Amino acid sequence: MAFAIGGLASGLDTTTMISQLMQLEARPQVLLKNKVSATQSLVSSLQQLNTRVASLGSVAEKTAKPGALDLYKASSSSDKVTATAGAGAAAGSIDIKVDQVAQAQVSVSALLSDWPEDATTLTIALQDGRKIDVDSSGKTLDEVAAAVNAKDAGVTAMKVAAGADGSGIPQYRLQFSATGTGAAGSFGIQRTQAGTTVDMLTEPGAAQIRAAQDAEVTLWAGTAAARTLTSSTNTFTALLPGVDVTVSAASADPVTISVARDDAGLTKLAKDLVEGLAGLFFYIATNSAVSTSTASGTSTAKGGIFTGDSSVRDVQQNILRAASAPVDGRSPSETGISITRDGSVEFNAEKFAEALKEDPARTRKVLQEVASRVEVAAEDASDKHEGAVSLRIQGQESLVKELNTQVAEWDRRLELRQSTLERTWSALEVQLSALQSQGDWLSSQLATLPTYGGTKKS
């Protein structure tokens, strides 16, 4: 940048003059920056729109999936039995009697003050015939328990304090527990001591705290058709088609498992879809509204960021059409999904429930068809590669990048212009200073000329 004298000779405030000239020169750049800011705001709003459309598409996809509306709920006549309905369930009921619940084996050894010095091996005998040896030679009770647990064989061990003997020596038991319930998880524990095998769970003083057993339920108890089912856990998977039953206690009387259509679940799916539509349309309407303001008696109208945006309007119209178009020649409004005066949608839960009661098959078909069309429209708008809104965002982001490049070019151009002005004014100040010096010299020379008759000779 050139050195500025700043009105040293002329007395003018050249720095301010140059600054004001540069403000005028920078007007095109200011307009570019304003356009960058406006475009970035549009990009942000479009991104929010895209997120809302994609979210609506996810809700619609969930509702449009085959079987998504085959919703059933299961109930039980006892709080000791719970039933859960899933895919494949159908309406109906059945009585079951809970004979026993599943449990894991828990056994304890005889009293021990410590692990016997001559016991070299502890063997875990599993129900499937496997035998797992644990080196116990020279170990303490704590170390033996840790060694059993380290085998991860489906049996855990821990040392439990059990008082003291008559001599005051502390006594302990080793408690062995199966990690899973069911008869298949039963086990035996043996130790090899002085070359002899000792069954630690049957020797004097040992005890079985809880036996391993499967859960058992009886269908149609007391009839010729009675049938007993077993499960290694307390859950009977698919006891009925698509229905899992979990028991927590035996029952003396039969328990009724009932399966019925889940109208509340269907209503929620429809409500979620319509609320997603309404929320999207409200966002578009809010950002497309024209506001007016009055100042000094003059009214000014200002459009929203989406006002006049044809791409946003097309997205809105496509999704609205998908939600409101007839299904088999009949309007979705018959099932409670209707268009409002302002071009949005609303959901009438009572009307939907009535339609579901009168014609459940058609009501489900209408909801699924509407959801399927909305899913397609939302995908066309929000697909990250080819969606209309996504492509619009990419175009606006490219425009921002191009505008920022132009702003940077203007920075260089303005810097050069300011440097030129400063050099020009500095040169003028130097010239003016030289002229002033020359004028002063001439004045001094004139002052030295002789005078005649009381006046200087001119």
C-alpha positions as CSV (number, residue, x, y, z in Angstrom):
1,M,0.0,0.0,0.0
2,A,1.3,3.5,-0.9
3,F,2.4,5.9,1.8
4,A,-0.3,8.6,2.3
5,I,0.7,12.2,3.2
6,G,-2.9,12.9,4.3
7,G,-3.3,16.5,3.3
8,L,0.0,17.7,4.6
9,A,0.3,20.4,1.8
10,S,-3.3,20.9,0.8
11,G,-4.8,20.8,4.3
12,L,-7.5,18.4,2.9
13,D,-8.6,15.2,4.9
14,T,-7.5,13.0,2.0
15,T,-7.7,9.8,4.2
16,T,-11.4,10.4,4.8
17,M,-11.9,11.3,1.1
18,I,-10.3,8.1,0.0
19,S,-12.3,6.1,2.5
20,Q,-15.5,7.5,1.2
21,L,-14.5,6.9,-2.4
22,M,-13.7,3.3,-1.5
23,Q,-17.1,2.8,0.1
24,L,-18.6,3.8,-3.3
25,E,-16.2,1.5,-5.1
26,A,-17.1,-1.4,-2.8
27,R,-20.9,-1.2,-3.5
28,P,-20.8,-4.1,-5.9
29,Q,-19.0,-6.2,-3.4
30,V,-21.5,-5.3,-0.6
31,L,-24.3,-6.5,-2.9
32,L,-22.4,-9.7,-3.5
33,K,-22.0,-10.2,0.3
34,N,-25.7,-9.6,0.8
35,K,-26.5,-12.1,-1.8
36,V,-24.1,-14.7,-0.1
37,S,-25.9,-14.1,3.2
38,A,-29.3,-14.5,1.6
39,T,-28.3,-17.6,-0.3
40,Q,-26.8,-19.2,2.9
41,S,-30.1,-18.5,4.7
42,L,-31.9,-20.2,1.9
43,V,-29.6,-23.2,2.0
44,S,-30.1,-23.5,5.8
45,S,-33.9,-23.4,5.3
46,L,-33.8,-25.9,2.5
47,Q,-31.7,-28.2,4.7
48,Q,-34.3,-28.0,7.4
49,L,-37.0,-28.7,4.8
50,N,-35.0,-31.7,3.5
51,T,-34.7,-33.1,7.1
52,R,-38.5,-32.8,7.7
53,V,-39.3,-34.4,4.3
54,A,-36.9,-37.3,5.1
55,S,-38.4,-37.7,8.5
56,L,-41.8,-37.9,7.0
57,G,-40.6,-40.4,4.5
58,S,-39.3,-42.6,7.3
59,V,-42.7,-42.6,9.0
60,A,-44.4,-43.3,5.8
61,E,-42.0,-46.2,5.0
62,K,-42.7,-47.7,8.3
63,T,-46.5,-47.6,7.7
64,A,-46.3,-48.7,4.1
65,K,-44.3,-51.9,4.8
66,P,-46.2,-55.2,4.0
67,G,-47.8,-56.4,7.2
68,A,-47.0,-53.2,9.1
69,L,-50.7,-52.7,9.7
70,D,-51.4,-56.2,10.8
71,L,-51.2,-55.1,14.4
72,Y,-52.4,-57.2,17.3
73,K,-52.1,-57.0,21.0
74,A,-52.0,-59.9,23.5
75,S,-53.3,-59.9,27.0
76,S,-53.5,-62.3,30.0
77,S,-56.0,-62.9,32.7
78,S,-53.2,-63.2,35.3
79,D,-50.4,-60.9,36.3
80,K,-48.1,-63.9,36.6
81,V,-48.4,-64.5,32.8
82,T,-47.5,-61.9,30.1
83,A,-48.1,-62.2,26.4
84,T,-46.6,-60.2,23.6
85,A,-47.9,-60.2,20.0
86,G,-45.7,-59.6,17.0
87,A,-45.6,-60.3,13.3
88,G,-47.9,-63.1,12.3
89,A,-50.3,-62.9,15.2
90,A,-54.0,-63.4,14.7
91,A,-57.1,-62.8,16.8
92,G,-58.1,-65.6,19.2
93,S,-57.6,-66.9,22.7
94,I,-56.4,-70.0,24.6
95,D,-56.3,-71.2,28.2
96,I,-53.1,-72.5,29.7
97,K,-52.2,-73.8,33.1
98,V,-48.7,-73.0,34.4
99,D,-47.4,-76.2,36.1
100,Q,-43.9,-74.9,37.0
101,V,-41.4,-72.2,36.1
102,A,-37.9,-72.6,34.9
103,Q,-35.1,-72.4,37.4
104,A,-31.3,-72.8,37.5
105,Q,-29.5,-75.4,39.7
106,V,-27.9,-74.1,42.9
107,S,-25.9,-76.5,45.1
108,V,-23.5,-76.2,48.0
109,S,-20.7,-78.3,49.2
110,A,-20.2,-79.8,52.6
111,L,-18.5,-77.5,55.3
112,L,-14.9,-76.8,54.5
113,S,-12.3,-74.9,56.5
114,D,-10.1,-74.7,53.3
115,W,-9.6,-76.7,50.2
116,P,-8.1,-80.1,51.0
117,E,-4.3,-80.2,50.5
118,D,-4.5,-83.5,48.7
119,A,-7.3,-82.5,46.4
120,T,-5.7,-82.0,43.0
121,T,-8.6,-81.6,40.5
122,L,-12.1,-80.3,40.6
123,T,-14.3,-81.7,37.7
124,I,-17.5,-80.0,36.4
125,A,-19.8,-82.7,34.9
126,L,-22.3,-81.1,32.4
127,Q,-25.7,-82.5,31.3
128,D,-24.5,-82.9,27.7
129,G,-21.8,-85.4,28.9
130,R,-18.8,-83.0,28.9
131,K,-16.4,-83.0,31.8
132,I,-14.3,-80.0,32.5
133,D,-11.3,-80.3,34.8
134,V,-10.1,-77.5,37.0
135,D,-6.6,-77.7,38.5
136,S,-7.0,-77.2,42.2
137,S,-3.7,-78.4,43.5
138,G,-2.3,-76.2,46.3
139,K,-5.1,-73.6,45.9
140,T,-7.2,-71.9,48.5
141,L,-11.0,-71.9,48.4
142,D,-11.0,-68.5,46.9
143,E,-8.6,-69.6,44.2
144,V,-10.6,-72.7,43.4
145,A,-13.7,-70.6,43.0
146,A,-11.9,-68.2,40.7
147,A,-10.5,-71.1,38.7
148,V,-14.0,-72.5,38.2
149,N,-15.3,-69.1,37.0
150,A,-12.4,-68.7,34.6
151,K,-13.5,-71.9,32.8
152,D,-16.7,-70.1,31.7
153,A,-18.4,-73.6,31.6
154,G,-21.9,-72.5,32.4
155,V,-21.3,-73.0,36.2
156,T,-20.1,-70.3,38.6
157,A,-18.6,-70.8,42.1
158,M,-18.2,-68.6,45.2
159,K,-17.0,-69.1,48.8
160,V,-19.7,-68.5,51.4
161,A,-19.0,-68.0,55.1
162,A,-20.8,-70.6,57.2
163,G,-19.9,-69.9,60.8
164,A,-17.2,-71.8,62.8
165,D,-16.8,-75.3,64.2
166,G,-16.6,-76.1,67.9
167,S,-12.9,-75.1,68.0
168,G,-13.7,-71.7,66.6
169,I,-12.2,-72.5,63.1
170,P,-14.1,-70.6,60.4
171,Q,-16.2,-72.8,58.1
172,Y,-17.2,-72.2,54.5
173,R,-19.2,-73.7,51.7
174,L,-18.6,-73.5,48.0
175,Q,-21.8,-72.6,46.2
176,F,-22.1,-73.7,42.6
177,S,-24.8,-72.1,40.4
178,A,-25.8,-72.8,36.8
179,T,-25.6,-69.6,34.7
180,G,-28.8,-70.5,32.8
181,T,-32.2,-72.0,33.7
182,G,-33.6,-75.3,32.5
183,A,-33.0,-79.0,33.0
184,A,-30.2,-78.9,30.4
185,G,-28.2,-76.7,32.7
186,S,-27.9,-79.3,35.5
187,F,-24.4,-80.2,36.6
188,G,-22.4,-82.3,39.0
189,I,-19.2,-81.4,40.9
190,Q,-16.5,-83.9,41.8
191,R,-13.0,-83.6,43.3
192,T,-10.1,-85.9,43.0
193,Q,-8.6,-86.4,46.4
194,A,-5.8,-88.9,47.2
195,G,-6.5,-90.7,44.0
196,T,-10.2,-91.1,44.9
197,T,-13.2,-89.3,43.2
198,V,-15.6,-87.6,45.6
199,D,-19.0,-86.3,44.5
200,M,-19.1,-82.9,46.2
201,L,-22.8,-82.5,45.8
202,T,-23.9,-85.8,47.4
203,E,-21.3,-86.3,50.1
204,P,-22.5,-85.9,53.7
205,G,-23.2,-82.2,54.5
206,A,-23.7,-81.1,50.9
207,A,-27.1,-79.9,49.7
208,Q,-29.1,-79.0,46.6
209,I,-30.6,-75.6,47.2
210,R,-32.6,-75.5,43.9
211,A,-33.0,-78.1,41.2
212,A,-32.6,-77.4,37.6
213,Q,-35.9,-77.5,35.8
214,D,-37.7,-76.4,32.7
215,A,-40.8,-74.3,32.7
216,E,-44.0,-76.3,32.0
217,V,-47.4,-75.2,30.8
218,T,-50.4,-77.3,29.9
219,L,-52.8,-76.5,27.1
220,W,-56.4,-77.5,27.4
221,A,-55.8,-78.9,30.9
222,G,-58.3,-81.5,32.2
223,T,-59.4,-82.5,28.7
224,A,-58.5,-85.4,26.4
225,A,-56.6,-82.9,24.2
226,A,-54.3,-81.7,27.1
227,R,-50.8,-81.1,26.0
228,T,-47.7,-80.1,28.0
229,L,-45.1,-77.8,26.6
230,T,-41.7,-77.2,28.1
231,S,-39.1,-74.4,27.8
232,S,-35.7,-74.0,29.3
233,T,-36.5,-70.4,30.0
234,N,-39.7,-68.9,31.4
235,T,-40.6,-67.6,27.9
236,F,-42.5,-69.8,25.4
237,T,-41.7,-68.4,22.0
238,A,-44.5,-68.5,19.5
239,L,-46.8,-70.5,21.8
240,L,-49.4,-69.0,19.5
241,P,-48.5,-67.8,16.0
242,G,-46.6,-64.5,16.5
243,V,-47.3,-64.6,20.3
244,D,-44.6,-65.1,23.0
245,V,-45.8,-66.0,26.5
246,T,-43.7,-65.5,29.7
247,V,-44.6,-67.0,33.0
248,S,-43.4,-66.0,36.4
249,A,-45.2,-68.4,38.8
250,A,-47.2,-71.6,38.8
251,S,-51.0,-71.2,38.5
252,A,-53.6,-73.5,40.1
253,D,-56.3,-72.3,37.7
254,P,-56.1,-71.9,33.9
255,V,-54.9,-68.5,32.5
256,T,-56.6,-67.1,29.4
257,I,-54.3,-65.6,26.7
258,S,-56.3,-63.3,24.4
259,V,-55.2,-61.8,21.1
260,A,-57.1,-58.9,19.5
261,R,-56.6,-56.4,16.7
262,D,-54.6,-53.4,18.0
263,D,-56.8,-50.5,16.9
264,A,-54.9,-48.1,19.2
265,G,-51.7,-49.0,17.5
266,L,-53.2,-48.5,14.0
267,T,-54.7,-45.2,15.0
268,K,-51.2,-44.1,16.3
269,L,-49.6,-45.0,13.0
270,A,-52.2,-43.0,11.1
271,K,-51.9,-40.0,13.5
272,D,-48.1,-40.0,13.3
273,L,-48.2,-40.0,9.5
274,V,-50.7,-37.1,9.3
275,E,-48.9,-35.1,12.0
276,G,-45.7,-35.5,9.9
277,L,-47.6,-34.2,6.9
278,A,-49.1,-31.3,8.8
279,G,-45.8,-30.3,10.4
280,L,-44.1,-30.2,6.9
281,F,-46.9,-28.1,5.4
282,F,-46.8,-25.7,8.3
283,Y,-43.1,-25.2,8.0
284,I,-43.4,-24.5,4.2
285,A,-46.4,-22.1,4.8
286,T,-44.6,-20.3,7.6
287,N,-41.6,-19.7,5.4
288,S,-43.7,-18.7,2.4
289,A,-45.9,-16.2,4.2
290,V,-45.8,-12.5,3.1
291,S,-45.5,-10.0,5.9
292,T,-46.3,-6.3,5.8
293,S,-45.0,-3.4,7.8
294,T,-45.9,0.3,7.9
295,A,-43.4,3.1,8.3
296,S,-44.0,6.8,7.8
297,G,-47.4,6.0,6.4
298,T,-46.0,3.7,3.7
299,S,-46.8,-0.1,3.8
300,T,-44.0,-2.5,2.7
301,A,-44.5,-6.2,1.9
302,K,-41.8,-8.7,2.5
303,G,-41.9,-12.3,1.3
304,G,-40.7,-15.3,3.2
305,I,-37.6,-17.2,2.2
306,F,-39.7,-19.7,0.3
307,T,-42.1,-17.1,-1.3
308,G,-42.2,-17.7,-5.0
309,D,-39.8,-20.7,-4.8
310,S,-41.2,-23.1,-7.5
311,S,-39.1,-26.1,-6.3
312,V,-40.5,-25.9,-2.8
313,R,-44.0,-25.4,-4.1
314,D,-43.6,-28.5,-6.3
315,V,-42.5,-30.6,-3.4
316,Q,-45.5,-29.4,-1.4
317,Q,-47.9,-30.1,-4.2
318,N,-46.5,-33.6,-4.9
319,I,-46.7,-34.7,-1.2
320,L,-50.1,-33.1,-0.7
321,R,-51.4,-34.9,-3.8
322,A,-49.9,-38.2,-2.6
323,A,-51.8,-37.7,0.7
324,S,-55.1,-36.7,-0.7
325,A,-55.6,-38.5,-3.9
326,P,-58.5,-41.1,-4.0
327,V,-57.9,-44.7,-3.2
328,D,-60.0,-47.0,-5.4
329,G,-62.1,-43.9,-6.3
330,R,-62.8,-42.9,-2.7
331,S,-61.3,-40.0,-0.7
332,P,-59.1,-40.7,2.2
333,S,-61.2,-38.3,4.2
334,E,-63.7,-41.1,4.6
335,T,-61.1,-42.7,7.0
336,G,-60.3,-39.4,8.9
337,I,-57.4,-38.1,6.7
338,S,-58.7,-34.9,5.1
339,I,-57.4,-31.6,3.6
340,T,-58.0,-28.4,5.4
341,R,-59.0,-25.0,3.8
342,D,-55.4,-23.7,4.1
343,G,-54.1,-26.7,2.1
344,S,-52.8,-28.7,5.0
345,V,-54.0,-32.1,6.4
346,E,-55.7,-33.1,9.6
347,F,-56.5,-36.4,11.3
348,N,-59.9,-37.2,12.8
349,A,-59.2,-40.0,15.3
350,E,-62.9,-40.7,15.9
351,K,-63.7,-41.0,12.2
352,F,-60.7,-43.3,11.7
353,A,-61.8,-45.5,14.6
354,E,-65.4,-45.6,13.2
355,A,-64.0,-46.6,9.7
356,L,-61.8,-49.2,11.3
357,K,-64.7,-50.7,13.1
358,E,-67.0,-50.7,10.0
359,D,-64.5,-51.9,7.4
360,P,-61.0,-52.7,8.9
361,A,-59.6,-54.2,5.7
362,R,-60.4,-51.1,3.6
363,T,-59.3,-48.7,6.3
364,R,-55.9,-50.5,6.5
365,K,-55.7,-50.4,2.7
366,V,-56.3,-46.7,2.5
367,L,-53.8,-45.9,5.2
368,Q,-51.2,-48.2,3.6
369,E,-51.8,-46.7,0.1
370,V,-51.5,-43.1,1.3
371,A,-48.3,-44.0,3.3
372,S,-46.8,-45.7,0.2
373,R,-47.5,-42.7,-2.0
374,V,-46.2,-40.3,0.6
375,E,-43.0,-42.4,0.9
376,V,-42.4,-42.2,-2.8
377,A,-43.0,-38.4,-2.9
378,A,-40.8,-37.8,0.0
379,E,-38.0,-40.0,-1.5
380,D,-38.3,-38.0,-4.8
381,A,-37.7,-34.8,-2.8
382,S,-35.1,-35.8,-0.2
383,D,-33.0,-38.5,-1.9
384,K,-29.4,-37.4,-1.2
385,H,-28.4,-38.0,-4.8
386,E,-31.4,-37.2,-6.9
387,G,-34.0,-35.6,-4.6
388,A,-35.4,-32.3,-5.8
389,V,-34.6,-30.5,-2.6
390,S,-31.2,-32.1,-2.3
391,L,-30.3,-31.0,-5.8
392,R,-31.6,-27.5,-5.1
393,I,-29.4,-27.4,-2.0
394,Q,-26.4,-28.5,-4.0
395,G,-27.1,-25.8,-6.6
396,Q,-27.3,-23.1,-4.0
397,E,-24.1,-24.2,-2.2
398,S,-22.3,-24.0,-5.6
399,L,-23.7,-20.5,-6.0
400,V,-22.4,-19.5,-2.5
401,K,-19.0,-20.9,-3.5
402,E,-19.0,-18.9,-6.7
403,L,-20.1,-15.7,-5.0
404,N,-17.4,-16.0,-2.3
405,T,-14.9,-16.3,-5.1
406,Q,-16.2,-13.1,-6.6
407,V,-16.1,-11.4,-3.2
408,A,-12.4,-12.5,-2.8
409,E,-11.7,-11.1,-6.3
410,W,-13.2,-7.8,-5.3
411,D,-11.0,-7.7,-2.2
412,R,-7.9,-7.7,-4.4
413,R,-9.5,-5.2,-6.8
414,L,-10.4,-2.8,-4.0
415,E,-7.0,-3.1,-2.4
416,L,-5.4,-2.2,-5.7
417,R,-7.8,0.7,-6.2
418,Q,-7.1,2.1,-2.8
419,S,-3.4,1.8,-3.3
420,T,-3.8,3.7,-6.6
421,L,-5.8,6.5,-5.0
422,E,-3.3,6.8,-2.1
423,R,-0.4,7.1,-4.6
424,T,-2.3,9.6,-6.7
425,W,-3.2,11.9,-3.8
426,S,0.3,11.6,-2.3
427,A,1.8,12.7,-5.7
428,L,-0.6,15.6,-5.8
429,E,0.4,16.6,-2.3
430,V,4.0,16.5,-3.3
431,Q,3.4,18.6,-6.4
432,L,1.3,21.1,-4.4
433,S,4.0,21.3,-1.8
434,A,6.6,22.0,-4.5
435,L,4.4,24.7,-6.0
436,Q,3.9,26.3,-2.6
437,S,7.7,26.3,-2.1
438,Q,8.2,27.9,-5.5
439,G,5.6,30.5,-4.7
440,D,7.2,31.3,-1.4
441,W,10.6,31.7,-3.2
442,L,9.1,34.0,-5.8
443,S,7.5,36.1,-3.1
444,S,10.8,36.4,-1.2
445,Q,12.5,37.5,-4.4
446,L,10.0,40.1,-5.2
447,A,10.4,41.4,-1.7
448,T,14.1,42.2,-2.4
449,L,13.6,44.3,-5.5
450,P,14.6,48.1,-5.0
451,T,11.9,50.8,-4.8
452,Y,11.6,54.2,-6.5
453,G,9.7,57.2,-5.2
454,G,8.7,55.2,-2.2
455,T,7.4,52.4,-4.2
456,K,9.0,49.2,-5.2
457,K,9.9,48.8,-8.8
458,S,7.6,46.4,-10.4
